[in-house]
């Protein structure tokens, strides 16, 4: 099965007796691909206990959302395309790991391959426009009344209240009256296409963690350590950090940070401080 953010923290800690990780996963919205994968794992096993524990005891956002949907009756409608099985992996215990794979193969599926029974109950485009407006500064109160009768607006408002945000709002501008907002591409003035609106829930990993992991490697942390974690735990944040590291990604403000031991934990801190930084403080050459 896929491992959630909380399991990754445990894995990172137990693997080296230190904590070269970010804890920011606790404050981010769920990741849509991960939620779908977890629902496929639960559908294949018929068991929810593990993810209920993550959701309640560890406050893992992916598990919380997956359990919320499961308890609401949402199910995987293309489960016949998948199966849960052990697959060979040199980084797993006894040389194997458990995965949800495409049936008849050893290929681990992507969460976005999973189709849910509630898909289509709200429209993606208008929902993203609601989140764009809220990200650009509109008050949630302006949508409260409409949300009571419009499932699409209600979903956008729910996601915003749970931490959902548009991550590329700089591409867009808001026009029109508050009661009937319209959106355009800032540079061209043409009507905004919701397909180009990116949400922080679209990615299978928290960007804030990827930046922290990348800084850790660039400051002397082990690249192989993160690679092992990505492979053994199917931890997507570690996988993305390793991918960027291998591609030559740079932290442009790396000189502001240091990697050191604080109370027995390996942390990335600001120079002269013992407080762990947030991955949001890390700037990349791709920004």
C-alpha positions in Angstrom: 0.0 0.0 0.0 1.0 3.6 -0.3 2.4 5.2 2.8 1.0 8.5 3.9 2.9 11.5 5.1 2.9 10.5 8.7 4.3 7.0 7.9 7.1 8.7 6.0 8.0 10.7 9.1 8.2 7.5 11.1 10.2 5.8 8.4 12.7 8.7 8.2 13.1 8.8 11.9 13.6 5.1 12.5 15.9 4.7 9.6 18.6 6.9 10.8 17.7 7.8 14.4 17.3 11.4 13.3 14.6 13.6 11.7 15.7 15.1 8.4 12.1 15.9 7.4 9.5 18.5 7.2 6.4 18.4 9.4 4.5 20.8 7.2 2.4 18.0 5.7 0.1 18.4 8.7 -1.0 21.8 7.6 -1.7 21.2 3.9 -4.8 20.1 2.1 -5.0 16.5 1.0 -3.4 15.4 -2.3 -6.1 14.3 -4.8 -4.0 11.5 -6.4 -3.1 10.1 -3.0 -6.7 10.1 -1.7 -7.8 8.1 -4.8 -4.9 5.6 -4.3 -5.9 5.1 -0.7 -9.5 4.5 -1.6 -8.3 1.9 -4.1 -6.2 0.3 -1.4 -9.2 0.2 1.0 -11.5 -1.1 -1.8 -9.1 -3.9 -2.6 -8.7 -5.0 1.0 -12.1 -4.1 2.5 -10.2 -2.7 5.5 -10.1 0.9 6.8 -8.5 0.6 10.2 -5.0 1.6 9.2 -6.1 4.8 7.5 -8.6 5.6 10.3 -5.7 5.5 12.6 -3.7 7.8 10.4 -6.6 10.2 10.1 -7.5 10.4 13.8 -4.3 9.9 15.6 -1.8 11.4 13.2 -4.0 14.0 11.5 -2.7 12.9 8.1 -4.7 15.0 5.5 -4.8 12.3 2.8 -6.2 9.7 5.2 -8.7 12.1 6.6 -10.1 12.9 3.2 -10.1 9.3 2.1 -12.0 8.2 5.2 -14.4 11.0 4.9 -15.3 9.9 1.3 -15.4 6.2 2.3 -17.8 6.9 5.1 -19.9 9.0 2.8 -20.3 5.9 0.6 -17.8 6.9 -2.2 -16.4 3.8 -3.9 -13.9 3.0 -6.7 -15.9 2.0 -9.7 -13.1 0.7 -11.9 -11.5 -1.5 -9.2 -11.6 -4.4 -11.7 -8.7 -2.7 -13.4 -6.5 -3.0 -10.3 -5.2 -5.5 -7.8 -3.2 -5.3 -4.5 -0.1 -7.5 -4.5 3.5 -7.8 -3.4 6.0 -6.7 -6.1 9.7 -7.1 -6.2 11.6 -4.1 -4.9 15.2 -4.1 -3.6 14.4 -1.5 -1.0 11.5 -3.3 0.5 11.5 -5.7 3.4 12.6 -9.1 2.1 13.0 -7.5 -1.3 9.4 -6.7 -1.9 6.8 -4.0 -1.3 3.0 -4.0 -1.3 1.3 -1.9 -4.0 -1.9 -1.3 -5.8 -1.0 -2.2 -9.4 -2.6 -2.5 -12.8 -4.2 -5.9 -12.9 -1.9 -8.5 -14.4 1.2 -6.4 -14.1 3.6 -5.1 -11.5 3.1 -1.4 -12.4 2.0 0.7 -9.5 -1.0 2.7 -10.5 -1.2 6.5 -10.4 -4.0 7.8 -8.2 -5.6 9.7 -11.1 -6.3 6.4 -12.8 -8.9 5.7 -10.1 -12.5 6.6 -11.0 -14.8 7.3 -8.0 -18.5 7.0 -7.7 -18.9 10.7 -6.8 -17.0 11.9 -9.9 -19.3 14.3 -11.8 -21.3 15.5 -8.8 -19.7 18.9 -9.2 -18.0 20.6 -12.2 -14.2 20.9 -12.1 -13.9 24.1 -14.1 -16.4 26.3 -12.1 -15.0 24.8 -8.8 -11.5 25.9 -9.8 -12.8 29.4 -10.6 -14.3 29.6 -7.1 -11.0 28.7 -5.6 -9.2 31.2 -7.9 -11.5 34.0 -6.7 -11.0 33.0 -3.1 -7.2 32.7 -3.5 -7.2 36.2 -5.1 -8.8 37.6 -2.0 -12.6 37.2 -2.2 -14.3 36.6 1.1 -15.8 33.2 1.6 -19.0 35.0 2.8 -19.7 36.0 -0.8 -20.2 32.3 -1.7 -21.9 31.1 1.4 -25.5 31.6 0.2 -24.9 30.1 -3.2 -23.1 27.1 -1.7 -26.3 26.0 -0.1 -27.9 25.3 -3.5 -24.9 24.7 -5.8 -22.8 21.6 -5.2 -19.9 23.0 -7.3 -19.7 26.2 -5.3 -20.1 24.2 -2.1 -17.1 22.0 -3.0 -14.9 25.0 -3.9 -15.8 26.7 -0.6 -15.2 23.4 1.4 -11.8 23.0 -0.2 -10.8 26.6 0.5 -11.7 26.2 4.2 -9.7 23.0 4.3 -6.6 24.8 2.9 -7.2 24.4 -0.9 -5.5 27.2 -2.9 -4.6 28.0 -6.5 -0.8 27.8 -6.8 -0.5 29.9 -10.0 -2.9 32.8 -9.3 -0.3 35.2 -10.7 -1.4 34.1 -14.2 -4.9 35.5 -13.8 -6.8 38.7 -13.0 -10.3 39.3 -11.7 -12.7 41.6 -13.5 -16.3 42.5 -13.2 -18.5 43.2 -10.2 -18.2 41.3 -7.0 -21.6 39.8 -7.5 -20.6 38.4 -11.0 -16.8 38.1 -11.1 -15.0 37.2 -14.3 -11.5 36.0 -14.8 -8.9 36.6 -17.5 -5.4 35.6 -18.3 -3.4 38.6 -16.9 -1.0 39.0 -19.9 -3.5 38.5 -22.7 -6.8 39.7 -21.3 -8.5 36.7 -22.8 -11.0 34.7 -20.7 -9.4 32.4 -18.3 -9.5 28.7 -19.1 -10.1 26.8 -15.8 -8.0 23.9 -17.3 -4.9 26.1 -16.6 -5.8 26.7 -12.9 -3.5 24.5 -10.7 -4.5 23.6 -7.2 -2.3 22.6 -4.3 -4.3 19.4 -4.2 -3.5 18.4 -7.8 0.0 17.1 -7.0 0.7 13.8 -5.4 3.0 15.4 -2.8 3.2 18.5 -0.7 5.5 21.1 -2.4 6.5 22.3 1.0 8.0 19.0 1.9 9.8 18.5 -1.4 11.6 21.9 -0.9 12.7 20.9 2.6 14.0 17.5 1.4 15.8 19.1 -1.5 17.5 21.6 0.9 18.5 18.8 3.2 20.2 16.9 0.4 22.0 20.1 -0.9 23.2 20.8 2.6 24.8 17.3 2.9 21.9 15.0 3.6 22.0 11.6 1.9 20.4 11.5 -1.6 20.3 7.7 -1.3 18.4 7.9 2.0 15.6 9.8 0.3 15.7 7.4 -2.7 15.4 4.4 -0.4 12.4 6.0 1.3 10.7 6.8 -2.0 11.1 3.3 -3.2 10.3 1.4 0.0 7.4 3.5 1.1 6.2 4.8 -2.3 6.5 8.3 -0.7 5.9 10.8 -3.4 7.5 13.8 -1.7 10.8 12.0 -1.4 10.5 10.7 -5.0 10.0 14.2 -6.3 12.8 15.7 -4.3 15.2 13.1 -5.6 14.0 13.7 -9.1 14.7 17.4 -8.8 18.0 16.9 -7.1 19.1 14.6 -9.9 18.0 17.1 -12.5 20.2 19.8 -10.9 17.6 21.9 -9.1 19.2 24.6 -6.9 18.0 26.4 -3.7 18.8 30.1 -4.4 18.8 31.1 -0.7 20.6 28.1 0.6 23.2 30.3 2.2 20.6 31.4 4.7 20.2 27.9 6.2 22.3 25.2 7.9 21.8 21.5 8.7 22.6 20.6 12.3 21.7 18.6 15.3 19.2 20.1 17.7 18.2 18.0 20.7 19.2 14.9 19.0 17.3 15.7 15.8 18.8 16.6 12.4 17.1 19.8 11.3 17.4 22.5 8.6 17.4 25.8 10.5 18.1 29.4 9.7 21.7 30.3 10.4 22.1 31.3 14.1 18.7 29.7 15.0 17.7 26.2 16.4 14.2 26.4 15.0 13.3 24.1 12.1 12.4 26.1 9.0 9.3 25.6 6.8 9.8 24.4 3.3 7.9 27.5 2.3 11.0 29.6 3.1 13.0 27.8 0.5 13.4 29.5 -2.9 14.2 27.5 -6.0 15.9 28.5 -9.3 12.7 27.3 -11.0 10.4 29.8 -9.1 
